[in-house]
Amino acid sequence: MELAYKLDSYGKPAWIALTVLGFMAWWPLGLAILAFAIGSGRFACGKRSFARWQEQGGETMKGFGCWTRSAPSSGNRAFDEYRQDTLRRLEEEQKDFRDFLERLRQAKDKAEFDQFMADRRRRANEPQPDTNSNG
């Protein structure tokens, strides 16, 4: 990991150079370096990386990569406003749905935990067989 910290101090050009050298030396090595650099967010533009984008559920493609831009104007202001409102509404609905799924997961986890605790209490209250008797 010291190599990664050293390359981080030089920035993205150092990672690109290492990736190119890795491909020149042995293509699987270059591929491994590339996968590590992308997965760790070292090739991401700005502060958003692929991993962070996935953690957020891929909310929008805006800001995902270096080359994405907002939708170009259609030339019709009313349509552009409608499109923006629709996209905003869809993003809100997506966020609400994600929150709903999170609440469902929490409820399921709680139900499973409660079942576990009930089974545990039931087993603790059952009489234990006497293992010390010489029967």
TIRO-2110 file (N, C-alpha, C; in Angstrom, 1 decimal):
// TIRO-2110
0.8, -1.2, 0.0, N, 1, A
0.0, 0.0, 0.0, CA, 1, A
0.9, 1.3, 0.0, C, 1, A
2.1, 1.1, 0.4, N, 2, A
3.0, 2.3, 0.3, CA, 2, A
3.1, 2.8, -1.1, C, 2, A
3.2, 1.9, -2.1, N, 3, A
3.2, 2.3, -3.5, CA, 3, A
2.0, 3.1, -3.8, C, 3, A
0.8, 2.7, -3.4, N, 4, A
-0.4, 3.4, -3.7, CA, 4, A
-0.4, 4.8, -3.1, C, 4, A
0.1, 4.9, -1.9, N, 5, A
0.2, 6.3, -1.3, CA, 5, A
1.2, 7.1, -2.0, C, 5, A
2.3, 6.5, -2.4, N, 6, A
3.3, 7.3, -3.2, CA, 6, A
2.7, 7.8, -4.5, C, 6, A
2.0, 6.9, -5.2, N, 7, A
1.4, 7.3, -6.5, CA, 7, A
0.3, 8.3, -6.3, C, 7, A
-0.4, 8.2, -5.2, N, 8, A
-1.5, 9.2, -4.9, CA, 8, A
-0.9, 10.6, -4.7, C, 8, A
0.3, 10.6, -4.2, N, 9, A
1.0, 11.9, -4.0, CA, 9, A
1.3, 12.6, -5.3, C, 9, A
1.5, 11.8, -6.4, N, 10, A
1.8, 12.3, -7.7, CA, 10, A
0.6, 12.5, -8.5, C, 10, A
-0.5, 11.9, -8.1, N, 11, A
-1.8, 12.2, -8.7, CA, 11, A
-2.2, 11.2, -9.8, C, 11, A
-3.2, 11.5, -10.6, N, 12, A
-3.7, 10.6, -11.6, CA, 12, A
-2.7, 10.3, -12.7, C, 12, A
-1.8, 11.2, -13.1, N, 13, A
-0.9, 10.8, -14.2, CA, 13, A
0.0, 9.7, -13.8, C, 13, A
0.4, 9.6, -12.5, N, 14, A
1.2, 8.5, -12.0, CA, 14, A
0.5, 7.2, -12.2, C, 14, A
-0.8, 7.2, -11.8, N, 15, A
-1.6, 5.9, -12.0, CA, 15, A
-1.8, 5.5, -13.4, C, 15, A
-2.0, 6.5, -14.3, N, 16, A
-2.1, 6.2, -15.7, CA, 16, A
-0.8, 5.6, -16.2, C, 16, A
0.4, 6.2, -15.8, N, 17, A
1.7, 5.7, -16.2, CA, 17, A
1.9, 4.3, -15.7, C, 17, A
1.5, 4.0, -14.5, N, 18, A
1.7, 2.7, -13.9, CA, 18, A
0.8, 1.7, -14.7, C, 18, A
-0.4, 2.1, -15.0, N, 19, A
-1.3, 1.2, -15.7, CA, 19, A
-0.8, 0.9, -17.1, C, 19, A
-0.3, 1.9, -17.8, N, 20, A
0.3, 1.6, -19.1, CA, 20, A
1.5, 0.7, -19.0, C, 20, A
2.4, 1.0, -18.1, N, 21, A
3.6, 0.1, -17.9, CA, 21, A
3.1, -1.3, -17.5, C, 21, A
2.1, -1.5, -16.7, N, 22, A
1.6, -2.8, -16.4, CA, 22, A
1.1, -3.5, -17.6, C, 22, A
0.4, -2.8, -18.5, N, 23, A
-0.1, -3.5, -19.8, CA, 23, A
1.1, -3.8, -20.6, C, 23, A
2.1, -3.0, -20.7, N, 24, A
3.3, -3.3, -21.5, CA, 24, A
4.1, -4.5, -21.0, C, 24, A
4.1, -4.6, -19.6, N, 25, A
4.9, -5.7, -19.1, CA, 25, A
4.1, -7.0, -19.2, C, 25, A
2.9, -7.0, -18.8, N, 26, A
2.1, -8.3, -18.9, CA, 26, A
0.6, -7.8, -18.8, C, 26, A
-0.2, -8.1, -19.8, N, 27, A
-1.6, -7.5, -19.8, CA, 27, A
-2.4, -7.8, -18.6, C, 27, A
-2.3, -9.0, -18.0, N, 28, A
-3.1, -9.2, -16.8, CA, 28, A
-2.7, -8.3, -15.6, C, 28, A
-1.4, -8.0, -15.5, N, 29, A
-1.0, -7.0, -14.5, CA, 29, A
-1.6, -5.6, -14.8, C, 29, A
-1.5, -5.2, -16.0, N, 30, A
-2.1, -3.9, -16.4, CA, 30, A
-3.6, -3.9, -16.1, C, 30, A
-4.3, -5.0, -16.4, N, 31, A
-5.7, -5.0, -16.1, CA, 31, A
-6.0, -5.0, -14.6, C, 31, A
-5.2, -5.7, -13.8, N, 32, A
-5.4, -5.6, -12.4, CA, 32, A
-5.2, -4.2, -11.8, C, 32, A
-4.1, -3.5, -12.3, N, 33, A
-3.9, -2.2, -11.9, CA, 33, A
-5.0, -1.3, -12.2, C, 33, A
-5.5, -1.4, -13.5, N, 34, A
-6.7, -0.6, -13.9, CA, 34, A
-7.9, -0.9, -13.1, C, 34, A
-8.2, -2.1, -12.8, N, 35, A
-9.4, -2.5, -12.0, CA, 35, A
-9.2, -1.9, -10.6, C, 35, A
-8.0, -2.0, -10.0, N, 36, A
-7.8, -1.4, -8.7, CA, 36, A
-8.0, 0.1, -8.7, C, 36, A
-7.4, 0.8, -9.7, N, 37, A
-7.5, 2.2, -9.7, CA, 37, A
-8.9, 2.7, -9.9, C, 37, A
-9.7, 2.0, -10.8, N, 38, A
-11.1, 2.4, -11.0, CA, 38, A
-11.9, 2.1, -9.7, C, 38, A
-11.7, 0.9, -9.2, N, 39, A
-12.5, 0.5, -8.0, CA, 39, A
-12.3, 1.3, -6.8, C, 39, A
-11.0, 1.8, -6.7, N, 40, A
-10.7, 2.6, -5.5, CA, 40, A
-11.0, 4.1, -5.7, C, 40, A
-11.5, 4.5, -6.9, N, 41, A
-11.9, 5.9, -7.1, CA, 41, A
-10.7, 6.7, -7.6, C, 41, A
-9.6, 6.2, -7.8, N, 42, A
-8.4, 7.0, -8.2, CA, 42, A
-8.5, 7.5, -9.6, C, 42, A
-9.4, 6.9, -10.5, N, 43, A
-9.5, 7.5, -11.8, CA, 43, A
-10.8, 8.3, -11.9, C, 43, A
-11.5, 8.5, -10.8, N, 44, A
-12.8, 9.2, -10.9, CA, 44, A
-12.5, 10.7, -11.1, C, 44, A
-13.5, 11.4, -11.7, N, 45, A
-13.4, 12.8, -11.8, CA, 45, A
-14.0, 13.5, -10.6, C, 45, A
-13.3, 14.4, -10.1, N, 46, A
-13.8, 15.1, -8.9, CA, 46, A
-13.8, 14.2, -7.7, C, 46, A
-14.8, 14.3, -6.9, N, 47, A
-14.9, 13.6, -5.6, CA, 47, A
-15.7, 12.3, -5.7, C, 47, A
-16.5, 12.2, -6.8, N, 48, A
-17.4, 11.0, -6.9, CA, 48, A
-16.6, 9.9, -7.6, C, 48, A
-16.7, 8.7, -7.1, N, 49, A
-16.1, 7.6, -7.7, CA, 49, A
-17.2, 6.6, -8.0, C, 49, A
-16.8, 5.5, -8.7, N, 50, A
-17.8, 4.5, -9.1, CA, 50, A
-18.3, 3.8, -7.9, C, 50, A
-17.5, 3.6, -6.9, N, 51, A
-17.9, 2.9, -5.6, CA, 51, A
-18.9, 3.8, -4.9, C, 51, A
-18.6, 5.1, -4.8, N, 52, A
-19.6, 6.0, -4.1, CA, 52, A
-20.9, 6.1, -4.9, C, 52, A
-20.8, 6.1, -6.2, N, 53, A
-22.0, 6.2, -7.0, CA, 53, A
-22.8, 4.9, -6.8, C, 53, A
-22.2, 3.7, -6.7, N, 54, A
-23.0, 2.5, -6.4, CA, 54, A
-23.6, 2.6, -5.0, C, 54, A
-22.9, 3.1, -4.0, N, 55, A
-23.4, 3.1, -2.7, CA, 55, A
-24.6, 4.0, -2.6, C, 55, A
-24.7, 5.0, -3.4, N, 56, A
-25.8, 5.9, -3.4, CA, 56, A
-26.9, 5.3, -4.3, C, 56, A
-26.8, 4.2, -4.8, N, 57, A
-27.8, 3.5, -5.6, CA, 57, A
-27.9, 4.1, -7.0, C, 57, A
-26.8, 4.7, -7.4, N, 58, A
-26.8, 5.2, -8.8, CA, 58, A
-27.9, 6.3, -9.0, C, 58, A
-28.0, 7.2, -8.1, N, 59, A
-29.1, 8.1, -8.1, CA, 59, A
-29.3, 8.8, -9.5, C, 59, A
-28.3, 9.4, -10.0, N, 60, A
-28.3, 10.0, -11.3, CA, 60, A
-27.0, 9.7, -12.0, C, 60, A
-27.0, 9.8, -13.3, N, 61, A
-25.8, 9.7, -14.0, CA, 61, A
-25.0, 11.0, -14.0, C, 61, A
-25.7, 12.1, -13.6, N, 62, A
-25.0, 13.4, -13.5, CA, 62, A
-23.9, 13.3, -12.5, C, 62, A
-22.7, 13.7, -12.9, N, 63, A
-21.5, 13.7, -12.1, CA, 63, A
-20.9, 12.3, -12.0, C, 63, A
-21.4, 11.3, -12.7, N, 64, A
-20.8, 10.0, -12.6, CA, 64, A
-19.4, 9.9, -13.2, C, 64, A
-19.3, 10.5, -14.4, N, 65, A
-18.0, 10.4, -15.1, CA, 65, A
-17.6, 11.8, -15.5, C, 65, A
-16.4, 11.9, -16.1, N, 66, A
-15.9, 13.2, -16.5, CA, 66, A
-16.6, 13.8, -17.7, C, 66, A
-17.3, 13.0, -18.4, N, 67, A
-17.7, 13.4, -19.7, CA, 67, A
-19.2, 13.6, -19.8, C, 67, A
-19.9, 13.4, -18.7, N, 68, A
-21.4, 13.6, -18.7, CA, 68, A
-21.7, 15.1, -18.6, C, 68, A
-22.8, 15.4, -19.2, N, 69, A
-23.3, 16.8, -19.1, CA, 69, A
-24.8, 16.8, -18.9, C, 69, A
-25.3, 18.0, -18.6, N, 70, A
-26.7, 18.0, -18.4, CA, 70, A
-27.3, 18.0, -19.9, C, 70, A
-28.6, 17.6, -19.9, N, 71, A
-29.2, 17.4, -21.2, CA, 71, A
-29.2, 18.8, -21.9, C, 71, A
-29.0, 18.8, -23.2, N, 72, A
-28.9, 20.0, -24.0, CA, 72, A
-30.4, 20.6, -24.1, C, 72, A
-30.4, 21.8, -24.3, N, 73, A
-31.7, 22.5, -24.5, CA, 73, A
-32.4, 22.0, -25.8, C, 73, A
-33.7, 21.8, -25.7, N, 74, A
-34.4, 21.4, -26.9, CA, 74, A
-34.8, 22.7, -27.8, C, 74, A
-34.6, 23.8, -27.2, N, 75, A
-35.0, 25.0, -27.9, CA, 75, A
-36.4, 25.5, -27.5, C, 75, A
-37.1, 24.6, -26.8, N, 76, A
-38.5, 24.9, -26.3, CA, 76, A
-38.4, 25.0, -24.8, C, 76, A
-38.5, 26.3, -24.3, N, 77, A
-38.4, 26.5, -22.9, CA, 77, A
-39.5, 25.7, -22.1, C, 77, A
-40.7, 25.7, -22.6, N, 78, A
-41.7, 25.0, -21.8, CA, 78, A
-41.4, 23.5, -21.7, C, 78, A
-41.0, 22.9, -22.8, N, 79, A
-40.6, 21.5, -22.8, CA, 79, A
-39.4, 21.3, -21.8, C, 79, A
-38.4, 22.1, -21.9, N, 80, A
-37.2, 22.0, -21.0, CA, 80, A
-37.6, 22.0, -19.5, C, 80, A
-38.5, 23.0, -19.2, N, 81, A
-39.0, 23.0, -17.8, CA, 81, A
-39.8, 21.8, -17.4, C, 81, A
-40.6, 21.3, -18.3, N, 82, A
-41.4, 20.1, -18.1, CA, 82, A
-40.5, 18.9, -17.9, C, 82, A
-39.5, 18.8, -18.7, N, 83, A
-38.5, 17.7, -18.6, CA, 83, A
-37.8, 17.8, -17.2, C, 83, A
-37.3, 19.0, -16.9, N, 84, A
-36.6, 19.2, -15.6, CA, 84, A
-37.5, 18.8, -14.4, C, 84, A
-38.8, 19.2, -14.5, N, 85, A
-39.7, 18.9, -13.4, CA, 85, A
-40.0, 17.4, -13.3, C, 85, A
-40.1, 16.8, -14.5, N, 86, A
-40.4, 15.3, -14.5, CA, 86, A
-39.2, 14.6, -14.0, C, 86, A
-38.0, 15.0, -14.4, N, 87, A
-36.7, 14.3, -13.9, CA, 87, A
-36.6, 14.5, -12.4, C, 87, A
-36.9, 15.7, -11.9, N, 88, A
-36.8, 15.9, -10.4, CA, 88, A
-37.8, 15.1, -9.7, C, 88, A
-39.1, 15.0, -10.2, N, 89, A
-40.1, 14.2, -9.6, CA, 89, A
-39.7, 12.7, -9.6, C, 89, A
-39.1, 12.2, -10.7, N, 90, A
-38.7, 10.8, -10.8, CA, 90, A
-37.6, 10.5, -9.8, C, 90, A
-36.7, 11.5, -9.6, N, 91, A
-35.6, 11.3, -8.7, CA, 91, A
-36.1, 11.3, -7.2, C, 91, A
-37.1, 12.1, -7.0, N, 92, A
-37.8, 12.1, -5.6, CA, 92, A
-38.5, 10.8, -5.4, C, 92, A
-39.2, 10.3, -6.4, N, 93, A
-39.9, 9.0, -6.3, CA, 93, A
-38.9, 7.9, -6.1, C, 93, A
-37.8, 7.9, -6.8, N, 94, A
-36.7, 6.9, -6.6, CA, 94, A
-36.1, 6.9, -5.2, C, 94, A
-35.9, 8.1, -4.7, N, 95, A
-35.4, 8.3, -3.3, CA, 95, A
-36.4, 7.7, -2.3, C, 95, A
-37.7, 8.1, -2.5, N, 96, A
-38.8, 7.6, -1.7, CA, 96, A
-38.8, 6.1, -1.7, C, 96, A
-38.7, 5.5, -2.9, N, 97, A
-38.8, 4.0, -3.0, CA, 97, A
-37.6, 3.4, -2.3, C, 97, A
-36.4, 4.0, -2.5, N, 98, A
-35.2, 3.5, -1.8, CA, 98, A
-35.4, 3.5, -0.3, C, 98, A
-36.0, 4.6, 0.2, N, 99, A
-36.2, 4.7, 1.6, CA, 99, A
-37.2, 3.7, 2.1, C, 99, A
-38.3, 3.4, 1.3, N, 100, A
-39.2, 2.4, 1.6, CA, 100, A
-38.6, 1.0, 1.6, C, 100, A
-37.7, 0.7, 0.7, N, 101, A
-37.0, -0.6, 0.7, CA, 101, A
-36.1, -0.7, 1.9, C, 101, A
-35.5, 0.4, 2.3, N, 102, A
-34.7, 0.4, 3.5, CA, 102, A
-35.5, 0.1, 4.8, C, 102, A
-36.7, 0.7, 4.8, N, 103, A
-37.6, 0.4, 6.0, CA, 103, A
-38.0, -1.0, 6.0, C, 103, A
-38.3, -1.6, 4.8, N, 104, A
-38.7, -3.0, 4.7, CA, 104, A
-37.5, -3.9, 5.2, C, 104, A
-36.3, -3.6, 4.8, N, 105, A
-35.2, -4.4, 5.2, CA, 105, A
-35.0, -4.3, 6.8, C, 105, A
-35.2, -3.1, 7.3, N, 106, A
-35.1, -2.9, 8.8, CA, 106, A
-36.2, -3.7, 9.5, C, 106, A
-37.4, -3.7, 8.9, N, 107, A
-38.5, -4.4, 9.6, CA, 107, A
-38.2, -5.9, 9.5, C, 107, A
-37.7, -6.4, 8.4, N, 108, A
-37.4, -7.8, 8.2, CA, 108, A
-36.3, -8.2, 9.2, C, 108, A
-35.2, -7.4, 9.3, N, 109, A
-34.1, -7.6, 10.3, CA, 109, A
-34.7, -7.7, 11.7, C, 109, A
-35.6, -6.8, 12.0, N, 110, A
-36.1, -6.7, 13.4, CA, 110, A
-36.9, -8.0, 13.6, C, 110, A
-37.7, -8.4, 12.7, N, 111, A
-38.6, -9.6, 12.8, CA, 111, A
-37.7, -10.8, 13.0, C, 111, A
-36.6, -10.9, 12.2, N, 112, A
-35.7, -12.1, 12.3, CA, 112, A
-35.1, -12.1, 13.7, C, 112, A
-34.6, -10.9, 14.1, N, 113, A
-34.0, -10.8, 15.4, CA, 113, A
-34.9, -11.2, 16.6, C, 113, A
-36.2, -10.6, 16.5, N, 114, A
-37.2, -11.0, 17.5, CA, 114, A
-37.4, -12.5, 17.5, C, 114, A
-37.5, -13.1, 16.4, N, 115, A
-37.7, -14.5, 16.3, CA, 115, A
-36.5, -15.3, 17.0, C, 115, A
-35.3, -14.8, 16.7, N, 116, A
-34.2, -15.4, 17.3, CA, 116, A
-34.2, -15.3, 18.8, C, 116, A
-34.5, -14.1, 19.3, N, 117, A
-34.6, -13.9, 20.7, CA, 117, A
-35.7, -14.8, 21.4, C, 117, A
-36.8, -14.9, 20.7, N, 118, A
-37.9, -15.7, 21.2, CA, 118, A
-37.5, -17.2, 21.3, C, 118, A
-36.9, -17.7, 20.2, N, 119, A
-36.4, -19.1, 20.3, CA, 119, A
-35.3, -19.3, 21.4, C, 119, A
-34.5, -18.3, 21.5, N, 120, A
-33.5, -18.4, 22.6, CA, 120, A
-34.1, -18.5, 24.0, C, 120, A
-35.1, -17.6, 24.2, N, 121, A
-35.7, -17.6, 25.5, CA, 121, A
-36.5, -18.9, 25.7, C, 121, A
-37.1, -19.4, 24.7, N, 122, A
-37.9, -20.7, 24.8, CA, 122, A
-36.9, -21.8, 25.1, C, 122, A
-35.7, -21.9, 24.5, N, 123, A
-34.8, -22.9, 24.8, CA, 123, A
-34.2, -22.8, 26.2, C, 123, A
-34.1, -21.5, 26.7, N, 124, A
-33.5, -21.3, 28.0, CA, 124, A
-34.5, -21.8, 29.1, C, 124, A
-35.8, -21.7, 28.8, N, 125, A
-36.9, -22.0, 29.7, CA, 125, A
-37.2, -23.5, 29.7, C, 125, A
-36.8, -24.2, 28.7, N, 126, A
-37.0, -25.7, 28.6, CA, 126, A
-36.1, -26.4, 29.6, C, 126, A
-36.7, -27.4, 30.2, N, 127, A
-35.8, -28.2, 31.2, CA, 127, A
-34.7, -28.9, 30.4, C, 127, A
-33.5, -28.8, 31.0, N, 128, A
-32.4, -29.4, 30.4, CA, 128, A
-32.3, -30.9, 30.8, C, 128, A
-32.0, -31.8, 29.9, N, 129, A
-31.9, -33.2, 30.3, CA, 129, A
-30.7, -33.3, 31.3, C, 129, A
-30.9, -34.2, 32.3, N, 130, A
-29.9, -34.4, 33.3, CA, 130, A
-28.8, -35.3, 32.7, C, 130, A
-27.6, -34.8, 32.5, N, 131, A
-26.5, -35.5, 32.0, CA, 131, A
-25.7, -36.1, 33.0, C, 131, A
-25.9, -35.8, 34.3, N, 132, A
-25.1, -36.3, 35.4, CA, 132, A
-25.6, -37.6, 36.0, C, 132, A
-26.8, -38.0, 35.6, N, 133, A
-27.3, -39.2, 36.2, CA, 133, A
-26.7, -40.5, 35.6, C, 133, A
-26.5, -41.5, 36.3, N, 134, A
-25.9, -42.7, 35.9, CA, 134, A
-26.9, -43.7, 35.5, C, 134, A
-28.0, -43.3, 34.9, N, 135, A
-29.1, -44.0, 34.4, CA, 135, A
-29.2, -45.4, 34.2, C, 135, A
END
